[in-house]
Amino acid sequence: MKESNLYRIVEVSMKRESGRKDIGIMTVRQALELPEVPSLEYSHPDLNSRSDGRFLTRAQLVDYVRCA
């Protein structure tokens, strides 16, 4: 695990039937401390994924911390 990746910034949002609800901007560490809710999505810490609609799942965010 790369410790420095835990301090990168992500935007957390909740995917809903009526659209996406923004939860907040936080570090990767804080995002991973949130409860495991399947509808939560995370922007990519290295890309501007919010603008093009690409989001990560919790599992993908964990993989980013481990592998990046």
N, C-alpha and C positions, 0 to 999 in steps of 0.2 A: 504494500500500500504506500502510495506517495502522500506523505503528510501535507505537502504544500497544496495538493489538489483539494483538500478539505476546506481551504480558505478561499477558494474561487467563489464567485457570485453566480447565483442562478435565480431565475424567476419561477415561482411555484404557482400553478393554477389548477383549478378543478374543472374537469370536463363534465359538462351537464347537457341534458337534452336541449335546453334553451340556449346553449352556447358555453363559452368558457368564462369562469369566474376567477379573477386574479386573487391569489391568497397573499402573496408578498414577495419581496426580494430579500434573499438571505444567503448565507454561505452554504456550501455543499454539506458541511457538517450539520448545520442547523436543519437543513432540508431532510437529511437522513434521520434526524432525531424526531421528526414528525411521525404520528401514527401511520401504520401501513394502510393506506386507503387506495384501493385500485383506481379510483378516478383522478388521483393526483398526477400531474405531469410536470416536468421540469425542463427549463430551457437548457441547452448545451452550454457548459461553462466556457468553452473556447470559441463558440460560433454565435452569430446573431440569429439563432434559430427561431426566435419569437417572430421576427419579421416575415419569415417564409413559412411559418406554420409547422415547423418540425420541433417535436418535443420528445424528451426521453421518458421512459418508464423508470420506476424506482430501481429495478434490476439493472437497467442500462446505466443509471447513475452510479450504482455500486461498482459495476464493471469499470466505469471511467476512473473511479478513485483507485481501484486495484491495478489497472493496466497502464494508464496514461503516464 
